[in-house]
Amino acid sequence: MDFASVFELTAIDWVLLVLLVVLFWRWLRRRGEPDVTPPAPHNVPPLPKRDMTLEELRKYDGVHDEHILFALNGTIYDVSRGRSFYGPGCAYGALAGRDATRSLATMNIKDIRDEWDDHGDLTPSEKESASEWEVSFKYKYPTVGKLIRNEAERTDYGGAISAIQT
């Protein structure tokens, strides 16, 4: 029996050997690292349910108030738990305190209007996109109330607290 033929290494053997060495090296390197824990979510007390005009909604931008709210398809959501997305200076921070329907429907964060927007000029596919966003927010964030055009449209919620829809 030829002893050299027993220890002959093929290309596949070399690839597997290198892979094992790399995996072992990475495992050793990670053992010394401390576990990284994600930051605790920013918890804010729930708001009482109430309808708001655009002017009232604007103060809930995460700067003037710790709550972060925005409207989508006429419904106001408290997205304060998502401060890392919707807070000041974050990816979707421009939506805070605003009617976000047009921005989310068109997938253009800068497409925000400062005046009342009836969204009548959105295409059917953009309206569908906004509805899909609404479905995801409805079960993720508390509903505060409705976006209203004027004070006369205000609904009395009888002191109810904003909550996630079930």
C-alpha positions in Angstrom: 0.0 0.0 0.0 1.3 3.4 -1.0 1.2 5.7 2.0 1.2 8.8 -0.2 -2.0 7.9 -2.0 -3.9 7.8 1.2 -3.0 11.5 1.9 -3.5 12.8 -1.6 -5.6 16.0 -1.6 -7.8 16.9 -4.5 -9.1 20.3 -5.4 -12.4 19.6 -3.5 -10.4 18.6 -0.4 -8.4 21.9 -0.5 -11.6 24.0 -0.9 -13.2 22.2 2.1 -10.1 22.5 4.2 -9.9 26.3 3.5 -13.6 26.7 4.2 -13.2 24.9 7.6 -10.2 27.0 8.5 -12.1 30.2 7.7 -15.2 29.1 9.6 -13.1 28.1 12.6 -11.2 31.4 12.5 -14.5 33.4 12.4 -15.9 31.3 15.3 -12.8 32.1 17.4 -12.9 35.7 16.6 -16.6 36.1 17.6 -16.2 34.3 20.9 -14.4 37.3 22.3 -16.9 39.9 21.2 -19.6 41.0 23.7 -23.2 40.4 22.7 -24.7 43.5 21.1 -28.2 44.2 22.4 -30.5 46.5 20.3 -31.6 49.7 21.9 -34.8 49.6 23.9 -37.8 50.9 22.0 -38.8 54.5 22.7 -42.0 54.0 24.7 -44.3 57.0 25.0 -47.7 57.0 26.8 -50.7 56.5 24.5 -52.6 59.5 23.3 -56.3 60.0 23.7 -58.2 59.4 20.5 -59.0 62.6 18.7 -59.4 63.9 15.2 -56.9 66.6 14.1 -56.5 69.2 11.4 -53.3 69.5 9.5 -52.2 72.3 11.7 -52.7 70.3 14.9 -51.0 67.2 13.4 -47.9 69.2 12.5 -46.8 69.6 16.2 -46.5 65.8 16.5 -43.2 65.6 14.5 -41.0 64.2 17.2 -39.4 67.6 17.8 -42.1 69.7 19.3 -43.7 66.6 21.0 -42.3 63.2 21.9 -45.1 61.6 19.9 -44.7 61.0 16.2 -47.9 61.0 14.2 -48.8 61.0 10.6 -51.9 60.5 8.5 -52.5 57.9 5.9 -55.7 57.8 3.9 -57.4 60.1 6.4 -56.4 58.0 9.5 -53.8 59.3 12.0 -51.3 56.8 13.3 -49.0 57.1 16.3 -45.7 55.8 14.9 -43.6 56.8 17.9 -42.4 53.2 18.4 -40.8 53.5 15.0 -38.7 56.5 16.0 -35.6 55.1 14.3 -37.6 55.3 11.0 -39.9 58.3 11.5 -38.0 60.4 13.9 -36.3 63.7 13.1 -33.4 63.2 10.7 -34.3 59.5 9.9 -35.3 57.9 6.6 -39.0 58.7 6.8 -38.7 61.7 9.2 -40.2 64.1 6.6 -43.5 62.3 7.0 -43.8 63.0 10.7 -46.6 65.4 11.6 -47.9 65.3 8.0 -50.4 63.6 5.7 -48.1 60.9 4.3 -50.6 59.4 1.8 -49.2 61.0 -1.3 -45.6 60.3 -0.3 -46.2 56.6 0.4 -48.5 56.1 -2.6 -45.9 57.6 -5.0 -42.9 56.2 -3.1 -41.4 59.8 -3.0 -40.7 61.0 0.5 -40.4 64.6 -0.7 -43.9 64.6 -2.3 -45.6 66.2 0.7 -48.1 69.0 0.6 -48.5 71.6 3.3 -52.2 72.3 2.5 -55.2 70.0 2.5 -54.8 67.2 -0.1 -57.8 65.2 -1.3 -55.5 62.8 -3.3 -57.9 63.0 -6.2 -55.1 63.1 -8.8 -53.4 59.8 -7.6 -53.5 57.0 -10.2 -55.4 53.8 -9.3 -52.1 52.0 -8.7 -50.9 54.7 -6.4 -54.2 54.6 -4.4 -53.8 50.8 -4.2 -50.2 51.3 -2.9 -51.4 53.7 -0.2 -54.1 51.2 0.8 -51.4 48.5 1.1 -49.4 50.8 3.4 -52.5 51.4 5.4 -53.1 47.7 6.0 -49.6 47.3 7.3 -49.9 50.3 9.6 -53.4 49.4 10.9 -52.1 46.3 12.7 -48.7 47.8 13.7 -49.3 51.2 15.1 -52.1 52.8 17.3 -54.8 54.7 15.5 -55.3 58.1 17.0 -58.2 59.5 15.0 -59.0 61.0 11.6 -57.4 63.8 9.7 -60.1 66.5 9.3 -60.4 69.6 7.2 -62.0 71.8 9.8 -63.3 71.7 13.4 -66.9 70.9 12.4 -65.9 67.4 11.3 -64.5 66.5 14.8 -65.7 63.2 16.3 -66.2 62.7 20.1 -64.4 59.5 21.1 -65.6 59.7 24.7 -62.1 59.7 26.3 -61.0 56.5 24.5 -57.2 55.9 24.3 -55.5 55.3 20.9 -54.8 51.6 20.3 -53.8 49.2 17.6 -56.8 47.9 15.7 -57.5 44.2 16.1 
